[in-house]
Amino acid sequence: MGRTNPTYRDALRAIEDRWQDFRRALRRRDQPRFDQLFAYVREHADASGLLNHQNPLLPALLSIDLEQERRLDEHEERLEELEEEIEAEENK
């Protein structure tokens, strides 16, 4: 039988393992942020696996970008809602 290729999730676990020394060296306040970045990557692991890119770090970075873009959109929407509420209060 031939060998099977590792899945993207396997490659992702290997990347995360390689970065553990870096994580441990971070200040405690930044470690949860580091963990959140990998949570973002896992959210998009299915799409990244379909890409089957030579360098699994590149789809991981794009996954982080996508999640941060989503969060920015949510914050902008919330800001607009708050500005509208303030304007409505001022116009009463």
N, C-alpha and C positions, 0 to 999 in steps of 0.2 A: 504494500500500500504506500501511496505517496504521502508526503507531509502536507498538512494543511497550513495555510497562511494564518498568522495571528490576526485576531479581530482588531478593529479600531479600539474597542474597549480594553483589550489586552495592551495595546500600544499606549493607550492613555494611562493605564495603571503603571506602566513602566516609566512614563514621563513623570508622573506624580512621585513615584519612588525616587527617581533621580533628583528631584527638587526638594526632598525632605531635609537635607542638610541646610539648604537655603532657608526653608521655612523655620527650622529650629533657631537659626541665627537672627530671624526677624524679631523685632520687639513684640511682646505679647499682644499689644493692641493691634498689630498688623497681621497676626497669624489668622484671625477669623476672616479677614479680607482676602488673604491668600487662599484660604479654604473656599471662600465664596467664588473666586475665579474658577476653581476647578469644578464647582457645582454648576456654574454656567456652561462649562465645556461638556459636562455629562448630560446636560439638558439637550444638547445638539449632537450627541454621539451617533444617533441613527443617521442623520444627514451626513455627518463627517465620514462615517463608515462607508456610505454609498459612494462618496467621492474617491475613496481608495487612493489618497495622495501619497506620494513617496515620502514626504516629510509630515508625519502626523501632528507636528507642532503647529503648522500653518493653519489647518482647519480649527485647531484648538484656539488659536489667537483670534480667528475670525468669529468663532462662537462667543468669545468674551466680548468682542466689539459689538456683535448683534445684541447681546443682553444689555450691555451698557447703553446702547442706542435706544432700546426699548424703555429702559429706566428713565433716560432723558426725556423721551416723549411723554411718559407718564407724569413726570415732574412739570413739564411745560403745560400739559393739560390742566393739572391741578393749579398751577400758577394762574392760568387764564380764568379758571373758575373763581379763584379767590379775588382776582382783580375785578371781575364782574360783580361779585358780591359786594365788594367795597364801593364800587361805582353806584350800585343800586342803593346802598345805604346812604351815600352822599346825596343822591338825587331825591330822597324822600322829603 
